[in-house]
Amino acid sequence: MLSHLDLLPAFLTAAGATVPKARILDGRDCLPALTKNAATPHERLFFHLRDAVAVREGSLKLIRTKAKAEWELYDLATDPSEKRNLTAERPQDVQRLADAITQWQLDLKNDASEPVRYMAVKKVK
């Protein structure tokens, strides 16, 4: 599993650059996974779009399509089209992954990186 957020850390590594200490990058260097057939650098990947939130861990995907909707759990290895909701059969996985989403949301709020403000460049005449 890789994310588009992994591109910047991979580009920095490929260029021989280091991440500035004052910045927190959400992505991870994915070059080993791409060039050395290494495992994914992620234990989990989280997603958020409008009111929907989801997490992917291995072949499991936990999703809530709306803020007040029930959780849905799928095993993408055996059910890639997400037809069989496993929440009733695997409540421990639902709770564990829901807790991981809650912690991820708290981590997002506590991100230590300050926004970078860019100043407009004056045109030279």
OpenMM code with the backbone's topology and positions (N, CA, C; nanometers):
from openmm import Vec3, app, unit

residues = "MET LEU SER HIS LEU ASP LEU LEU PRO ALA PHE LEU THR ALA ALA GLY ALA THR VAL PRO LYS ALA ARG ILE LEU ASP GLY ARG ASP CYS LEU PRO ALA LEU THR LYS ASN ALA ALA THR PRO HIS GLU ARG LEU PHE PHE HIS LEU ARG ASP ALA VAL ALA VAL ARG GLU GLY SER LEU LYS LEU ILE ARG THR LYS ALA LYS ALA GLU TRP GLU LEU TYR ASP LEU ALA THR ASP PRO SER GLU LYS ARG ASN LEU THR ALA GLU ARG PRO GLN ASP VAL GLN ARG LEU ALA ASP ALA ILE THR GLN TRP GLN LEU ASP LEU LYS ASN ASP ALA SER GLU PRO VAL ARG TYR MET ALA VAL LYS LYS VAL LYS".split()
positions = [
    Vec3(0.0850, -0.1176, 0.0000),
    Vec3(0.0000, 0.0000, 0.0000),
    Vec3(0.0893, 0.1234, 0.0000),
    Vec3(0.0638, 0.2095, -0.0947),
    Vec3(0.1362, 0.3362, -0.1019),
    Vec3(0.0357, 0.4487, -0.1169),
    Vec3(0.0797, 0.5685, -0.0838),
    Vec3(-0.0045, 0.6873, -0.0914),
    Vec3(0.0670, 0.7946, -0.1718),
    Vec3(-0.0101, 0.8840, -0.2300),
    Vec3(0.0505, 0.9977, -0.2998),
    Vec3(0.1325, 1.0829, -0.2029),
    Vec3(0.1033, 1.0750, -0.0742),
    Vec3(0.1794, 1.1503, 0.0255),
    Vec3(0.3216, 1.0971, 0.0401),
    Vec3(0.3474, 0.9770, -0.0114),
    Vec3(0.4805, 0.9180, -0.0051),
    Vec3(0.5748, 0.9748, -0.1103),
    Vec3(0.5220, 1.0482, -0.2055),
    Vec3(0.6074, 1.0975, -0.3143),
    Vec3(0.7124, 1.1968, -0.2663),
    Vec3(0.6748, 1.2940, -0.1842),
    Vec3(0.7726, 1.3933, -0.1391),
    Vec3(0.8868, 1.3277, -0.0617),
    Vec3(0.8602, 1.2416, 0.0375),
    Vec3(0.9736, 1.1766, 0.1043),
    Vec3(1.0594, 1.0940, 0.0083),
    Vec3(0.9968, 1.0295, -0.0890),
    Vec3(1.0736, 0.9512, -0.1868),
    Vec3(1.1596, 1.0427, -0.2735),
    Vec3(1.1040, 1.1550, -0.3157),
    Vec3(1.1816, 1.2502, -0.3966),
    Vec3(1.2993, 1.3063, -0.3165),
    Vec3(1.2761, 1.3359, -0.1888),
    Vec3(1.3844, 1.3863, -0.1044),
    Vec3(1.4963, 1.2832, -0.0925),
    Vec3(1.4592, 1.1583, -0.0715),
    Vec3(1.5591, 1.0516, -0.0618),
    Vec3(1.6345, 1.0358, -0.1936),
    Vec3(1.5621, 1.0341, -0.3035),
    Vec3(1.6256, 1.0176, -0.4349),
    Vec3(1.7225, 1.1316, -0.4653),
    Vec3(1.6909, 1.2509, -0.4149),
    Vec3(1.7761, 1.3674, -0.4383),
    Vec3(1.8884, 1.3790, -0.3359),
    Vec3(1.8870, 1.2927, -0.2359),
    Vec3(1.9898, 1.2990, -0.1326),
    Vec3(1.9648, 1.4083, -0.0306),
    Vec3(1.8441, 1.4602, -0.0275),
    Vec3(1.8093, 1.5671, 0.0665),
    Vec3(1.7500, 1.5072, 0.1937),
    Vec3(1.7441, 1.5899, 0.2958),
    Vec3(1.6831, 1.5467, 0.4213),
    Vec3(1.5595, 1.6311, 0.4490),
    Vec3(1.4707, 1.5751, 0.5289),
    Vec3(1.3484, 1.6473, 0.5678),
    Vec3(1.3866, 1.7514, 0.6716),
    Vec3(1.3466, 1.8768, 0.6523),
    Vec3(1.3749, 1.9778, 0.7548),
    Vec3(1.3144, 1.9363, 0.8889),
    Vec3(1.3898, 1.9551, 0.9969),
    Vec3(1.3463, 1.9113, 1.1301),
    Vec3(1.2158, 1.9781, 1.1733),
    Vec3(1.1880, 2.0978, 1.1233),
    Vec3(1.0687, 2.1722, 1.1650),
    Vec3(0.9427, 2.1287, 1.0906),
    Vec3(0.9547, 2.0342, 1.0000),
    Vec3(0.8390, 1.9913, 0.9208),
    Vec3(0.8015, 1.8475, 0.9552),
    Vec3(0.6734, 1.8207, 0.9563),
    Vec3(0.6224, 1.6853, 0.9714),
    Vec3(0.5609, 1.6458, 0.8380),
    Vec3(0.6121, 1.5386, 0.7803),
    Vec3(0.5573, 1.4901, 0.6539),
    Vec3(0.4658, 1.3723, 0.6827),
    Vec3(0.3497, 1.3722, 0.6210),
    Vec3(0.2553, 1.2628, 0.6413),
    Vec3(0.2968, 1.1366, 0.5666),
    Vec3(0.3716, 1.1524, 0.4584),
    Vec3(0.4125, 1.0373, 0.3797),
    Vec3(0.5387, 0.9733, 0.4333),
    Vec3(0.5726, 0.8587, 0.3761),
    Vec3(0.6946, 0.7855, 0.4119),
    Vec3(0.7694, 0.7521, 0.2846),
    Vec3(0.8989, 0.7372, 0.2974),
    Vec3(0.9814, 0.7035, 0.1820),
    Vec3(0.9384, 0.5670, 0.1268),
    Vec3(0.8906, 0.5666, 0.0044),
    Vec3(0.8418, 0.4425, -0.0578),
    Vec3(0.9418, 0.3849, -0.1577),
    Vec3(1.0605, 0.4459, -0.1705),
    Vec3(1.1575, 0.3952, -0.2680),
    Vec3(1.1944, 0.2483, -0.2465),
    Vec3(1.2176, 0.2029, -0.1239),
    Vec3(1.2482, 0.0599, -0.1082),
    Vec3(1.1355, -0.0305, -0.1587),
    Vec3(1.0115, 0.0101, -0.1369),
    Vec3(0.8994, -0.0711, -0.1849),
    Vec3(0.8919, -0.0718, -0.3372),
    Vec3(0.9384, 0.0349, -0.3992),
    Vec3(0.9321, 0.0450, -0.5452),
    Vec3(1.0538, -0.0143, -0.6147),
    Vec3(1.1705, -0.0061, -0.5505),
    Vec3(1.2934, -0.0463, -0.6191),
    Vec3(1.3557, -0.1755, -0.5664),
    Vec3(1.3235, -0.2123, -0.4437),
    Vec3(1.3886, -0.3294, -0.3836),
    Vec3(1.2890, -0.4376, -0.3449),
    Vec3(1.1677, -0.4260, -0.3927),
    Vec3(1.0636, -0.5241, -0.3629),
    Vec3(1.0420, -0.5402, -0.2123),
    Vec3(1.0589, -0.4302, -0.1385),
    Vec3(1.0383, -0.4310, 0.0064),
    Vec3(0.8889, -0.4175, 0.0373),
    Vec3(0.8558, -0.4417, 0.1604),
    Vec3(0.7164, -0.4293, 0.2049),
    Vec3(0.6747, -0.2823, 0.2073),
    Vec3(0.5449, -0.2601, 0.2121),
    Vec3(0.4920, -0.1252, 0.2233),
    Vec3(0.5471, -0.0556, 0.3474),
    Vec3(0.5699, 0.0741, 0.3415),
    Vec3(0.6154, 0.1462, 0.4609),
    Vec3(0.5014, 0.1795, 0.5568),
    Vec3(0.3809, 0.1366, 0.5245),
    Vec3(0.2642, 0.1713, 0.6051),
    Vec3(0.2033, 0.0496, 0.6739),
    Vec3(0.1749, 0.0651, 0.8006),
    Vec3(0.0951, -0.0348, 0.8707),
    Vec3(-0.0515, -0.0149, 0.8328),
    Vec3(-0.0891, 0.1132, 0.8216),
    Vec3(-0.2267, 0.1499, 0.7860),
    Vec3(-0.2245, 0.2731, 0.6955),
    Vec3(-0.3299, 0.2869, 0.6146),
    Vec3(-0.3540, 0.4091, 0.5384),
    Vec3(-0.4927, 0.4600, 0.5754),
    Vec3(-0.5022, 0.5909, 0.5995),
    Vec3(-0.6281, 0.6530, 0.6383),
    Vec3(-0.6785, 0.7419, 0.5255),
    Vec3(-0.8103, 0.7534, 0.5154),
    Vec3(-0.8738, 0.8319, 0.4103),
    Vec3(-0.9853, 0.9156, 0.4716),
    Vec3(-1.0037, 1.0339, 0.4164),
    Vec3(-1.1124, 1.1210, 0.4622),
    Vec3(-1.1594, 1.2043, 0.3438),
    Vec3(-1.2889, 1.2046, 0.3199),
    Vec3(-1.3480, 1.2859, 0.2146),
    Vec3(-1.4867, 1.3276, 0.2601),
    Vec3(-1.5051, 1.4562, 0.2768),
    Vec3(-1.6302, 1.5108, 0.3297),
    Vec3(-1.6638, 1.4421, 0.4617),
    Vec3(-1.7761, 1.3741, 0.4711),
    Vec3(-1.8143, 1.3056, 0.5952),
    Vec3(-1.7654, 1.1607, 0.6016),
    Vec3(-1.7084, 1.1125, 0.4946),
    Vec3(-1.6634, 0.9729, 0.4911),
    Vec3(-1.5223, 0.9612, 0.5486),
    Vec3(-1.4981, 0.8500, 0.6163),
    Vec3(-1.3658, 0.8211, 0.6700),
    Vec3(-1.3426, 0.6707, 0.6585),
    Vec3(-1.2163, 0.6345, 0.6344),
    Vec3(-1.1844, 0.4928, 0.6183),
    Vec3(-1.0403, 0.4685, 0.6588),
    Vec3(-1.0113, 0.3420, 0.6872),
    Vec3(-0.8746, 0.2988, 0.7123),
    Vec3(-0.8545, 0.1660, 0.6409),
    Vec3(-0.7356, 0.1490, 0.5887),
    Vec3(-0.6966, 0.0235, 0.5253),
    Vec3(-0.5796, -0.0318, 0.6042),
    Vec3(-0.5910, -0.1565, 0.6485),
    Vec3(-0.4845, -0.2256, 0.7204),
    Vec3(-0.4724, -0.3648, 0.6604),
    Vec3(-0.3622, -0.3891, 0.5918),
    Vec3(-0.3496, -0.5163, 0.5210),
    Vec3(-0.4636, -0.5293, 0.4220),
    Vec3(-0.5362, -0.6389, 0.4299),
    Vec3(-0.6487, -0.6570, 0.3382),
    Vec3(-0.7802, -0.6046, 0.3949),
    Vec3(-0.7792, -0.5580, 0.5203),
    Vec3(-0.9024, -0.5074, 0.5825),
    Vec3(-0.9252, -0.3606, 0.5502),
    Vec3(-1.0510, -0.3277, 0.5294),
    Vec3(-1.0906, -0.1883, 0.5068),
    Vec3(-1.2128, -0.1603, 0.5934),
    Vec3(-1.1996, -0.0600, 0.6814),
    Vec3(-1.3113, -0.0147, 0.7630),
    Vec3(-1.3531, 0.1207, 0.7101),
    Vec3(-1.4818, 0.1386, 0.6843),
    Vec3(-1.5306, 0.2625, 0.6248),
    Vec3(-1.6616, 0.3044, 0.6894),
    Vec3(-1.6759, 0.4357, 0.7027),
    Vec3(-1.8025, 0.4973, 0.7436),
    Vec3(-1.8304, 0.6025, 0.6374),
    Vec3(-1.9371, 0.5845, 0.5610),
    Vec3(-1.9635, 0.6708, 0.4457),
    Vec3(-2.0219, 0.8062, 0.4832),
    Vec3(-2.0802, 0.8177, 0.6015),
    Vec3(-2.1339, 0.9448, 0.6519),
    Vec3(-2.1084, 0.9498, 0.8018),
    Vec3(-2.1090, 1.0694, 0.8573),
    Vec3(-2.0749, 1.0871, 0.9979),
    Vec3(-2.1582, 1.0009, 1.0917),
    Vec3(-2.2851, 0.9850, 1.0664),
    Vec3(-2.3739, 0.9084, 1.1552),
    Vec3(-2.3992, 0.7652, 1.1059),
    Vec3(-2.3357, 0.7265, 0.9969),
    Vec3(-2.3579, 0.5924, 0.9399),
    Vec3(-2.2889, 0.4855, 1.0243),
    Vec3(-2.3336, 0.3634, 1.0069),
    Vec3(-2.2709, 0.2489, 1.0737),
    Vec3(-2.1377, 0.2176, 1.0051),
    Vec3(-2.0462, 0.1581, 1.0793),
    Vec3(-1.9209, 0.1122, 1.0214),
    Vec3(-1.9462, -0.0053, 0.9281),
    Vec3(-1.8637, -0.0163, 0.8257),
    Vec3(-1.8647, -0.1306, 0.7355),
    Vec3(-1.7218, -0.1845, 0.7302),
    Vec3(-1.7079, -0.3157, 0.7409),
    Vec3(-1.5766, -0.3797, 0.7380),
    Vec3(-1.5726, -0.4799, 0.6234),
    Vec3(-1.4660, -0.4710, 0.5433),
    Vec3(-1.4501, -0.5616, 0.4299),
    Vec3(-1.3093, -0.6203, 0.4303),
    Vec3(-1.2980, -0.7433, 0.3830),
    Vec3(-1.1690, -0.8062, 0.3595),
    Vec3(-1.1472, -0.8043, 0.2087),
    Vec3(-1.0639, -0.7133, 0.1648),
    Vec3(-1.0462, -0.6925, 0.0209),
    Vec3(-0.9740, -0.8086, -0.0479),
    Vec3(-0.9066, -0.8925, 0.0284),
    Vec3(-0.8409, -1.0092, -0.0317),
    Vec3(-0.9433, -1.1102, -0.0808),
    Vec3(-1.0522, -1.1243, -0.0072),
    Vec3(-1.1547, -1.2224, -0.0456),
    Vec3(-1.2798, -1.1578, -0.1035),
    Vec3(-1.2920, -1.0263, -0.0871),
    Vec3(-1.4125, -0.9545, -0.1313),
    Vec3(-1.3751, -0.8166, -0.1874),
    Vec3(-1.3042, -0.8132, -0.2998),
    Vec3(-1.2578, -0.6844, -0.3541),
    Vec3(-1.3699, -0.5907, -0.3971),
    Vec3(-1.4891, -0.6426, -0.4226),
    Vec3(-1.6002, -0.5563, -0.4633),
    Vec3(-1.6846, -0.5097, -0.3442),
    Vec3(-1.6411, -0.5428, -0.2238),
    Vec3(-1.7051, -0.4966, -0.1004),
    Vec3(-1.8541, -0.5287, -0.0948),
    Vec3(-1.8861, -0.6532, -0.1133),
    Vec3(-2.0249, -0.6998, -0.1088),
    Vec3(-2.0630, -0.7580, 0.0275),
    Vec3(-1.9633, -0.8057, 0.1041),
    Vec3(-1.9909, -0.8761, 0.2296),
    Vec3(-1.9367, -0.7969, 0.3478),
    Vec3(-2.0257, -0.7298, 0.4203),
    Vec3(-1.9905, -0.6511, 0.5379),
    Vec3(-1.9635, -0.7460, 0.6549),
    Vec3(-1.8455, -0.7373, 0.7129),
    Vec3(-1.8030, -0.8304, 0.8185),
    Vec3(-1.8152, -0.7731, 0.9599),
    Vec3(-1.8837, -0.6615, 0.9778),
    Vec3(-1.8879, -0.5984, 1.1106),
    Vec3(-1.9455, -0.6902, 1.2174),
    Vec3(-2.0494, -0.7645, 1.1883),
    Vec3(-2.1108, -0.8530, 1.2879),
    Vec3(-2.0197, -0.9712, 1.3211),
    Vec3(-1.9417, -1.0163, 1.2240),
    Vec3(-1.8551, -1.1322, 1.2433),
    Vec3(-1.7216, -1.0972, 1.3086),
    Vec3(-1.6784, -0.9726, 1.2940),
    Vec3(-1.5453, -0.9346, 1.3422),
    Vec3(-1.5503, -0.8042, 1.4218),
    Vec3(-1.6258, -0.8002, 1.5322),
    Vec3(-1.6405, -0.6765, 1.6085),
    Vec3(-1.5090, -0.6254, 1.6686),
    Vec3(-1.4156, -0.7164, 1.7008),
    Vec3(-1.2870, -0.6721, 1.7556),
    Vec3(-1.2072, -0.5935, 1.6529),
    Vec3(-1.2093, -0.6385, 1.5283),
    Vec3(-1.1402, -0.5652, 1.4216),
    Vec3(-1.2058, -0.4297, 1.3986),
    Vec3(-1.3383, -0.4256, 1.4032),
    Vec3(-1.4096, -0.2983, 1.3858),
    Vec3(-1.3678, -0.2010, 1.4957),
    Vec3(-1.3680, -0.2447, 1.6202),
    Vec3(-1.3326, -0.1571, 1.7312),
    Vec3(-1.1873, -0.1110, 1.7227),
    Vec3(-1.0974, -0.2039, 1.6936),
    Vec3(-0.9548, -0.1709, 1.6834),
    Vec3(-0.9288, -0.0685, 1.5731),
    Vec3(-0.9894, -0.0891, 1.4568),
    Vec3(-0.9680, 0.0026, 1.3452),
    Vec3(-1.0410, 0.1356, 1.3670),
    Vec3(-1.1590, 0.1322, 1.4296),
    Vec3(-1.2296, 0.2569, 1.4623),
    Vec3(-1.1477, 0.3383, 1.5619),
    Vec3(-1.0862, 0.2719, 1.6595),
    Vec3(-0.9986, 0.3415, 1.7545),
    Vec3(-0.8777, 0.4022, 1.6826),
    Vec3(-0.8242, 0.3299, 1.5847),
    Vec3(-0.7108, 0.3814, 1.5071),
    Vec3(-0.7518, 0.5067, 1.4290),
    Vec3(-0.8730, 0.5076, 1.3746),
    Vec3(-0.9216, 0.6271, 1.3032),
    Vec3(-0.9343, 0.7439, 1.3999),
    Vec3(-0.9902, 0.7199, 1.5177),
    Vec3(-1.0038, 0.8264, 1.6178),
    Vec3(-0.8672, 0.8834, 1.6541),
    Vec3(-0.7683, 0.7964, 1.6770),
    Vec3(-0.6336, 0.8438, 1.7100),
    Vec3(-0.5725, 0.9218, 1.5945),
    Vec3(-0.5928, 0.8755, 1.4716),
    Vec3(-0.5425, 0.9460, 1.3535),
    Vec3(-0.6042, 1.0853, 1.3447),
    Vec3(-0.7344, 1.0966, 1.3697),
    Vec3(-0.8001, 1.2272, 1.3651),
    Vec3(-0.7437, 1.3204, 1.4719),
    Vec3(-0.7141, 1.2681, 1.5895),
    Vec3(-0.6519, 1.3499, 1.6941),
    Vec3(-0.5113, 1.3928, 1.6537),
    Vec3(-0.4371, 1.3002, 1.5938),
    Vec3(-0.3020, 1.3330, 1.5472),
    Vec3(-0.3044, 1.4440, 1.4433),
    Vec3(-0.4030, 1.4417, 1.3551),
    Vec3(-0.4131, 1.5470, 1.2541),
    Vec3(-0.4329, 1.6832, 1.3183),
    Vec3(-0.5130, 1.6873, 1.4233),
    Vec3(-0.5376, 1.8138, 1.4930),
    Vec3(-0.4141, 1.8622, 1.5674),
    Vec3(-0.3259, 1.7703, 1.6047),
    Vec3(-0.2072, 1.8048, 1.6828),
    Vec3(-0.0814, 1.8159, 1.5990),
    Vec3(-0.0944, 1.8225, 1.4677),
    Vec3(0.0221, 1.8322, 1.3792),
    Vec3(0.1063, 1.9522, 1.4207),
    Vec3(0.2346, 1.9300, 1.4403),
    Vec3(0.3228, 2.0351, 1.4905),
    Vec3(0.3727, 2.1298, 1.3821),
    Vec3(0.3483, 2.0974, 1.2576),
    Vec3(0.3984, 2.1838, 1.1505),
    Vec3(0.3161, 2.3109, 1.1411),
    Vec3(0.3852, 2.4233, 1.1392),
    Vec3(0.3180, 2.5516, 1.1197),
    Vec3(0.2974, 2.5738, 0.9705),
    Vec3(0.1868, 2.6367, 0.9315),
    Vec3(0.1667, 2.6670, 0.7894),
    Vec3(0.2780, 2.7580, 0.7381),
    Vec3(0.3196, 2.7345, 0.6173),
    Vec3(0.4220, 2.8175, 0.5551),
    Vec3(0.3526, 2.9292, 0.4793),
    Vec3(0.3909, 3.0512, 0.5057),
    Vec3(0.3328, 3.1661, 0.4382),
    Vec3(0.4308, 3.2131, 0.3301),
    Vec3(0.3818, 3.2222, 0.2102),
    Vec3(0.4651, 3.2658, 0.0995),
    Vec3(0.4339, 3.4113, 0.0679),
    Vec3(0.5367, 3.4862, 0.0398),
    Vec3(0.5211, 3.6265, 0.0059),
    Vec3(0.5249, 3.6398, -0.1456),
    Vec3(0.4437, 3.7263, -0.1959),
    Vec3(0.4428, 3.7513, -0.3406),
    Vec3(0.5767, 3.8112, -0.3827),
    Vec3(0.6245, 3.7672, -0.4941),
    Vec3(0.7502, 3.8190, -0.5481),
    Vec3(0.7195, 3.9404, -0.6338),
    Vec3(0.7910, 4.0488, -0.6093),
    Vec3(0.7719, 4.1704, -0.6881),
    Vec3(0.8390, 4.1519, -0.8240),
    Vec3(0.7682, 4.1934, -0.9263),
    Vec3(0.8222, 4.1838, -1.0616),
    Vec3(0.9314, 4.2877, -1.0816),
    Vec3(1.0372, 4.2449, -1.1452),
    Vec3(1.1471, 4.3345, -1.1772),
    Vec3(1.1181, 4.3976, -1.3121),
    Vec3(1.1298, 4.5292, -1.3192),
    Vec3(1.1016, 4.5978, -1.4456),
    Vec3(1.2252, 4.6176, -1.5266),
] * unit.nanometer
topology = app.Topology()
chain = topology.addChain("A")
for resn in residues:
    res = topology.addResidue(resn, chain)
    for name in ("N", "CA", "C"):
        topology.addAtom(name, app.Element.getBySymbol(name[0]), res)
